[in-house]
Amino acid sequence: MWKDIVLWASIALNVLLSLALYFRTAINQIVISFYSERRERKEKQRKILSELNERMFAFPVQYLSTILGMSVLVENLRGQLRPEQVAMAEKLQKADAVQDTVNFLLRHSADFPQQIRVLIDELHENMVLRSREQEVILERSEAVKAIANRIREEIRLVLK
């Protein structure tokens, strides 16, 4: 009985091996394309995470400058500022840099690992200001800075 099972298993294995030998070029191409696509995906993710790391390094300062610049410009609309204060506020305001980073986050959100996506959602929530009071601005700025640092730490862990 065992001899029959071993004989049939041997025959089936030999048939499979002969088919694999016949299609070895195709199988080899499939394996090569699988690994090259996987390597390309990992390289793309590494590049995106490296760029995110660079952006998160400067983001807290850009965010604070934007918020402070906007609040000063709002005061200017009320007519309470001198021209040199307005010029300084316009220099402080880096809304383009903040918006560029936000667009980057939205554009590549699917490329980030799950733990970083959670932190980015938290970052978006903390960026919203509901008051122009100085304490609230500083509190939000510190929260954004803390989350940006956590994102950078997660990126370091992922890239290791």
C-alpha positions, 0 to 999 in steps of 0.5 A, a space after each residue: 500500500 505505501 509503495 503505491 502511494 510513494 510511486 504515485 506521488 513520485 510520478 505526480 512530482 516528476 510530471 510537475 517538475 517536467 512542466 516547471 522545466 518546460 515553463 521555467 523561462 516564464 516562471 523565472 520572468 514572473 518571479 523576477 517581475 514580482 521582486 523588481 516591482 516589490 523593490 520599486 514599491 519599497 524604493 518609492 515609499 522610502 523616497 516619499 518618507 524621506 521627503 515627508 521627514 524633510 517637510 516635517 522638520 520645517 513644518 512646525 515653524 512654517 505653521 506658526 509663522 503662517 498663523 501669526 502672520 494671518 492674525 497680524 494681517 487680520 488686525 491690519 484689516 481693522 486698521 490698527 497696524 502701522 505699515 512696517 508691522 504689516 510688512 513684517 506680518 507678510 514676511 512671517 506668513 508662509 502659507 504657501 509652504 504650509 499649503 504645499 506640505 498639506 497638498 503633499 500629505 493629501 497626494 501621498 496619503 495612500 503611500 504612507 504606512 498606517 501608523 503614519 497615516 493616523 498621525 497625519 490625521 491627528 496633525 490635520 485635526 490640530 492644525 484647525 484654529 477655533 480662536 485667535 487668542 494667543 494661548 490657543 495659537 501657541 497651544 496648537 503650534 506646540 501640538 503640531 510640533 509634537 505630532 511632526 516630531 512623532 511622524 519623524 520618529 515613525 519614519 525613522 522606525 519604518 526606514 530602518 
